[in-house]
Amino acid sequence: MEKKKGRSIQPKKAPRKKTNKQEPLGLTLKKAVFGIFILINIVIVAALIAPHIIKKEKKEVKISVKTPAKKEVKEMSPPKLVLPKLPTFEIFPKEEISKTSLPEIKQFKGLPKVAIIIDDIGYDKAVAEKLLNMGANITFSVFPYSPFGKSIAIEAQNRGYEVILHLPMEPVEYPTVDPGEGALFTSMSPNQLITKLEDALNSIPNIKGVNNHMGSKLTTNSTQLYQIFSVLKKRNLFFIDSKTSSESICQPSARLLKIPFAQRDIFLDHNQEKSAVLNQINNLITISTKKGYAVGIGHPHETTYHAILSMITEIRNKVELVEASKIVAVP
């Protein structure tokens, strides 16, 4: 056979199998030592830093739970009694009512009769207690709905004092001046006025009569007065006009409806200086000697209490102190 010209065809070699070459032992040891060295350094650094971190954390915790230093506890005095706000006391007439306008109600035998009415009772319990302990035969006129009015009224009645209702009525100065809770106004309908009046009368137990607080406008209005006096008549209550207006028509209204009536002669304490109050008490005695009786109205001021107390013996020697009900009569 002829041989073919050109490169001879070599038989293919079988592929070599890859073998994992093992690193030399020395290199492996070097890597291990280096790793251990790094680990030791990390541990050393951590050991150095850890106390600072722990200290900081402790410090932060200490701040967060820090309690305020104990303050020295001072002995506390008992709290002062805060009294409710007092309503406006009476608005006194700029000019005293002429004495010639006072109705002659009835004549008395023996010593002249004097009734001293203390208005605005129910807010100052301390002064009321002093007046109760004074032993003078005075009449207590109590505000409806006042915080201590009911309890003072009951205490006064238990001790033998006479109690009347101090009924707020509309003054000409309204709304600049507020007559107080339970007040009667000329703008009220008959039903409103009578309901308001009945509620006020029921607020203080066992009253014997009524006198007006303010009322310089309402006491000049016949329509409202007739309604008020009709209710008082049904309840057998008397009325004493505080005489806050020279134009008051309380006296002719009382005559028309035939209810027991009297009116103020003197305010004892429109000037609250003790000398002025003492002078007014003397004037009250003088008026009573001229017409046989007189009505004086005061208020629960310390000055008024001390003035009456200082003159109580003289008053008893010159006049007979009586309840308001002993002076009233149908005009």
Secondary structure, 3 states (H helix, E strand, C coil): CCCCCCCCCCCCCCCCCCCCCCCCHHHHHHHHHHHHHHHHHHHHHHHHHHHHHHHHHHHHHHHHCCCCCCCCCCCCCCCCCCCCCCCCCCCCCCCCCCHHHCCCCCCCCCCCEEEEEEEEECCCHHHHHHHHHHCCCCEEEECCCCCCHHHHHHHHHHCCCEEEEEEEECCCCCCCCCCCCCCECCCCCHHHHHHHHHHHHHHCCCCCEEEEEECCCHHHCHHHHHHHHHHHHHCCCEEEECCCCCCCCHHHHHHHHCCCEEECCEECCCCCCHHHHHHHHHHHHHHHHHHCEEEEEECCCHHHHHHHHHHHHHHHHHCEECCHHHCCECC
